[in-house]
Amino acid sequence: MREMLLNAAKSYYVGLINKHISNVEILLTRSVGIGEHQDIQRAIDAELNAVATNDDKLNMIIKYFERRQEDDKKEKVSKQKG
């Protein structure tokens, strides 16, 4: 269950990252669709902030939950051998 929840969270954050990256690409290549008075730089900055936030969350899962679980397994195996 733990692994399923972590994988679901990782997939969710990867999806959000891809969504915001595609928004930046659209802003960079087709800014006409945004509207005449849109501050494109501000919109790009907002999208980049969203990418950074979701990337941080994804990396936190990997660093603090997946690696910790791997370290716990290694420690358990070491104790069984010793």
N, C-alpha and C positions, 0 to 999 in steps of 0.2 A: 504494500500500500504506500509506504514511504517513497519508494522509487517511482511509482506511478504519479504521485503528487508532484515530486520534483521534476519529472519529465514533462508533465503538463504545464508547470510554471515556466520551465525553460522554453517550451514551444510557444507559449503565450508571449513571452518577452521577445523571442526571435521574430515572431509575427509582427509585433508592434514596431520593432526596429526596422524591419523591411518596409512596413507601411510608411514610416516617417522618412526613410531614405528615398522611397519612390516619390513622396511629396516634394522633397528637395530637388530631385531630378526634374520633376515637372516644372517647378519654379525656375530652375536654371535653363530649361530648354523651351518652355512654352508659357512664359510669364504673361502673355496676352490674355490667357484664359482666367487670370486672377481678377481682373477688373482694372479700370483706369487709375483709381486712386489708392490702390493697395501699396503699402510699404513692403516691397519684396524682400529687402534685407531683414526687416523685422520678422517677416513670415519665415524666412530661412533660419534665422536665429531661434525662433520658437520650435521649429522642427528639429534642429540640431540639439536643443535642450531636451526634447523628448527622446531622441536617440540616446543621448548621454545618460539620461535617467534610467531608461530600460536596459542599457548595456551595463550600467552599474548593478542593477538588480540581478541580471543574468550572471554576472561575474561573482556576486555575493553568494548565489546558490552554489556555484561551482567551488568557490574557495572555502566557504564555511560549512557547507552541508555535504557535498560529494567528497571532497578531499578528506574531511574529518572522518567520514564513514570508512574510506579506504584506509586511513591511518589506524582507525580502531580495529579493522580486520587484520591488518599487519601485526598490530600489537598482540592481538589475541592468538594469532598463529605463532608468534615468537614465544609467548608464555607456554603454549602447548608443547613446543619443542624443547623448551628449557626446563 
